[in-house]
Amino acid sequence: MSSLQGKEGVCRIEVSRVEWLVLQPWQRTQQKKSTGSGFVIDGERLITNAHVVKSAVDIRVRPHGSTRRYPAKVVVYAPDVDLALLEIKGDDEKADFFNSFQQKNNVKDAKTTNAAAANAASITSSEQGNGDGDAIGSGDEKRQRKSAALEFAEDLPALQESVHVVGFPTGGTTICVTEGVVSRIDLTPISAFNNMLAIQVDSAINPGNSGGPAFNSAGKVTGIAFLKKTTAARKVNKVDNIGYLIPATVVRAFLDRCAKTPFPSSYTLSPSIPYRRHSLENKSLRLAHSVPESIHGVLITSVCQTFEGILCEGDVLTKIDDKDVADDGQVILRGDHELIQHEALLLVKRVDETVVFSVYRNGQHITCSPKILQDIPSIIPRWMDVDFSPSYMILGALVLLPFSWPLRSESKCGLLLQADSVNWYRKWPHEWQDKKELVVLVDVFSHELSFSYVRPWRRVVSYNGIPIRSLSHLRDLWEASCENVRAAAVAKDSNNGDTNGGGNQHPEPTFARLGMENDDDV
């Protein structure tokens, strides 16, 4: 089978986007344009990368071999696995879009039929009565309507397996095909807080390839292009030919979560790792925790509250679903020598799939009860419009924002605040100290009230001595203060009116004091 068979379902995606300004969320950026790739899947939908359609205000889809661009919309946005599902807008447009693939298939079938008929006639004339011609004719008459949906591979590709990456990268507007081999399968950081199982290939993957399929030798989609590793300008060691695909196994788990989350409900994020761990390669550490030489695994150092009673601090995690965990945290992916960090087994779990942990605890081997993994929220939210919405408060001349990962990634965020964010990000929800989010002072506007206040980018911890739980809590405290001032002014005016017929005295000033983390109050 040709490795390019099925490319009719590959599409060019043209996006116009308007994003929120992280530091000024009451404003948005100017409209920007970008392109990517995507392809048709079952259910008359298209799949692409989440970063391709991020903050999209207009999406146009052009199938390979077509000059028409169809309007589309995002129905599922999943930045945790960098995937998104699209639908063609409008019933007529959707019908035209998928009928265009059927017309192409009909043309190809006609050509195939003519060739088959000619071949059958030749066979009939030379080999009378062998039945081959009748079999070809009957098969052609019974052919069924073909779908443009591409088929996903069942398993991870083997190392050195050939792949063809298909898409619409920069350099042109027509379809592009690059060939390479699978170099590695490993957990790959796709952000500062998120790792994902990925396939490393040496195929050329460039801007515009994102969201396009990578076919194996059987013509099935073995992965989706999403990332290219590049060399930073200041680094000496250069990298070449390193691109990454989202494996079909991850895509299947994503589609399973989508199927079990009724549209248009919010998307169910992929599962989180419910514990912190440390390798057990150090002999002193093993001795300190009384771990015999015959026991192998990783030391559990902290457990999320949702897994209390199943895992305990001090446990040695020895197995995950009957797969042995090594002292460095690796498990056998397949065969005898292909290894991967054990977290990969958890990150590809489906929405209702359980995991069974085996641990060594207090000198005993224990098999834990099956448990379904879920996303564990962070007090520092990760993705705008997914686990948090843009919000802000301007108190006098002070600009206050909820602390989020996009905010932490800003160049103005100082090292002290960055370190503080890492400390809080590692806290489980039950360790949040009754907080719902953190609040940061990011800017001080010029005003008489703020004269000489010149140190923004500090975390706000209290208001008039009251610990704040969130930005909305701070807003409530401020509004309550304002209401108290108004009530006091009315009461004073009333008392002055009773005694001297009028309130001509200036009210005593009332102050709002913001307590700052590791700094002077404001």
Buried (B, 14 or more C-beta within 10 A) or exposed (E): EEBBEBBBBBBBBBBBBEBBEBBBBEEBEEEEEBBBBBBBBEEBBBBBBBBBBBBBEBBBBBBBEBEEBBBBBBBBBBBBBBBBBBBBBBEEBBEEBBEBBEEBBEEEBEEEBEEBBEEBEEBBEEEEEEEEBEEBBEEBEEEEEBBBBBBBBEEBBEBEBBBBBBBBBEEEEEBBBBBBBBBBBBBBEBBEBBBBBBBBBBBBBBEBBBBBBBBBBEBBBBBBBBBBEEEEEEEEEEEEBBBBBBBBBBBBBBBBBBEEBEEEEEBBBBBBBBBBBBBBEEEEEBEEBEBEEEBBBBBBEBBBEBBEEBBBEBBBBBBBBEEBBBBEBBBEBEEEEEBBBBBBBBBBBBBEBEBBBBBBBEEEEBEBEEBEBBEBBBBBBBBBEBBBEBBBBEBBBBBBBBBBBBBBEEEEBEEBBEEBBEEBBEBBBEEBEEBBBBBBBBBBEEEEEBEEBEEBBBBBBBBBEEEBBBBBBBBBBBEEBEEEBEEEEEEBBEEBEEEEEEBEEEEEEEEBEBBBBEBEEB
